[in-house]
Amino acid sequence: MATEKVRAFFTFGDEAKANLHMKFAERRVKEIESLAEGGRDISESVLKVMHDETDWVIRLADRNEALRKRLAVKLEDLTFNQKEVLQSLIETVPRKTEMILREALSRSEDAYRRAVILRERIPELENLRITPSRNSYQPAGLGASRAIERANSQYFTP
């Protein structure tokens, strides 16, 4: 995680930083899944970092309208995936880890609600209801751009 902090320090521009932090949050989701699949304890610190990275992006998107327009769908997808992964793991982990995951799930549900509100504040997306599939989040790039274009063309035809 130290190298991630260095990368974030040397990443310039709000959108580039937001995409990087979303990538880090998704990396934590994958770590959490790996830990659970390997029967290892899921530390609170990994969950905290996932939430901190996600919250950072949500706060940035909340303050920056142009960025919000470009990231709203990806951010909603990311937070939806986080909550789905945590929910699926709750049933499979030991009791002490279950309590930690339930608290993390509550924070992820809050992040998802905040992401939905951000998307709804974009007039051209306010009526779009997105229900992404599990693990469908794609970091910044062509895949995410195409998904947004496809969603917009389905719901906003002239």
C-alpha positions in Angstrom: 0.0 0.0 0.0 3.0 2.3 0.4 3.6 2.2 -3.3 0.0 3.1 -3.9 0.5 6.2 -1.8 3.5 7.2 -3.9 1.5 6.5 -7.1 -1.3 8.7 -5.9 1.1 11.5 -5.0 2.5 11.5 -8.5 -0.8 11.3 -10.2 -2.0 14.6 -11.4 -5.5 15.8 -12.2 -8.8 15.1 -10.4 -10.0 12.5 -12.9 -6.8 10.6 -13.0 -6.6 10.6 -9.2 -10.3 9.5 -8.9 -9.7 6.6 -11.3 -6.6 5.6 -9.5 -8.4 5.6 -6.1 -11.3 3.6 -7.6 -8.7 1.1 -8.9 -7.2 0.8 -5.4 -10.6 0.3 -3.9 -11.4 -2.5 -6.4 -8.0 -4.0 -5.5 -9.0 -4.2 -1.9 -12.3 -5.9 -2.8 -10.2 -8.6 -4.6 -7.9 -8.9 -1.6 -10.9 -9.4 0.6 -12.3 -12.1 -1.7 -8.9 -13.8 -1.8 -8.5 -13.8 2.0 -12.0 -15.2 2.5 -11.5 -17.9 -0.2 -8.2 -18.9 1.5 -9.8 -19.2 4.9 -7.7 -16.3 6.3 -8.8 -13.5 8.5 -10.0 -10.3 6.8 -8.4 -7.5 8.7 -10.3 -4.3 9.5 -7.5 -2.3 8.0 -8.1 -3.7 4.5 -11.8 -2.9 4.8 -11.0 0.6 6.1 -8.6 1.3 3.2 -11.3 0.1 0.7 -13.9 2.5 2.3 -11.4 5.4 2.6 -10.5 5.1 -1.1 -14.2 4.9 -2.1 -15.1 7.8 0.2 -12.3 9.9 -1.2 -13.7 9.5 -4.8 -17.3 10.2 -3.7 -16.3 13.4 -1.9 -14.3 14.5 -4.9 -17.1 13.8 -7.4 -19.6 15.6 -5.1 -17.5 18.8 -5.3 -16.7 18.6 -9.0 -19.7 18.5 -11.4 -17.7 17.8 -14.5 -15.9 14.9 -12.8 -19.2 13.6 -11.4 -20.6 13.4 -14.9 -17.7 11.3 -16.1 -17.5 9.0 -13.0 -21.0 8.6 -11.7 -21.8 5.3 -13.4 -18.4 3.8 -12.6 -18.6 4.9 -9.0 -22.1 3.5 -8.6 -20.9 0.2 -10.1 -17.9 0.1 -7.8 -19.9 0.6 -4.7 -22.6 -1.9 -5.8 -19.8 -4.5 -6.3 -18.4 -3.8 -2.9 -21.7 -4.4 -1.2 -22.4 -7.6 -3.2 -19.0 -9.1 -2.4 -19.3 -8.3 1.3 -22.8 -9.7 1.4 -21.8 -12.9 -0.3 -18.9 -13.4 2.1 -20.8 -12.9 5.3 -22.4 -16.3 5.1 -19.0 -18.1 4.6 -16.7 -16.5 7.2 -16.2 -17.3 10.9 -18.4 -15.5 13.4 -15.8 -12.9 14.5 -15.2 -12.0 10.9 -18.9 -11.9 10.2 -19.3 -9.0 12.6 -16.5 -7.0 11.0 -18.0 -7.7 7.5 -21.5 -6.6 8.6 -20.1 -3.3 9.7 -18.2 -3.0 6.4 -21.3 -3.9 4.5 -23.2 -1.1 6.3 -20.5 1.4 5.2 -20.6 0.0 1.6 -24.4 0.4 1.5 -24.0 4.0 2.6 -21.4 4.6 -0.1 -23.7 3.0 -2.7 -26.6 5.3 -1.7 -24.3 8.3 -1.9 -23.1 7.2 -5.4 -26.7 6.8 -6.5 -27.5 10.3 -5.3 -24.5 11.7 -7.2 -25.7 10.0 -10.4 -29.2 11.3 -9.9 -27.8 14.8 -9.7 -26.8 14.5 -13.3 -29.9 15.6 -15.3 -29.2 13.3 -18.3 -28.8 10.3 -15.9 -31.4 11.0 -13.2 -34.0 8.5 -14.6 -31.5 5.8 -15.3 -31.6 2.9 -12.9 -28.4 0.9 -13.0 -28.2 -2.6 -11.5 -24.7 -3.8 -12.4 -23.8 -7.4 -12.2 -21.4 -8.6 -9.6 -17.8 -7.9 -10.4 -18.8 -5.8 -13.4 -16.8 -2.8 -12.4 -14.1 -1.9 -14.9 -11.4 0.7 -14.0 -11.1 3.7 -16.2 -10.7 3.0 -19.8 -12.5 2.1 -23.0 -14.6 -0.6 -21.4 -16.2 1.8 -18.9 -16.6 4.5 -21.6 -18.4 2.0 -23.9 -20.7 0.9 -21.1 -21.7 4.5 -20.4 -22.3 5.2 -24.1 -24.3 2.0 -24.4 -26.4 2.9 -21.4 -27.0 6.4 -22.6 -28.0 5.2 -26.1 -30.5 2.7 -24.6 -32.2 5.2 -22.4 -31.7 8.5 -24.2 -32.6 7.9 -27.9 -33.5 11.1 -29.9 
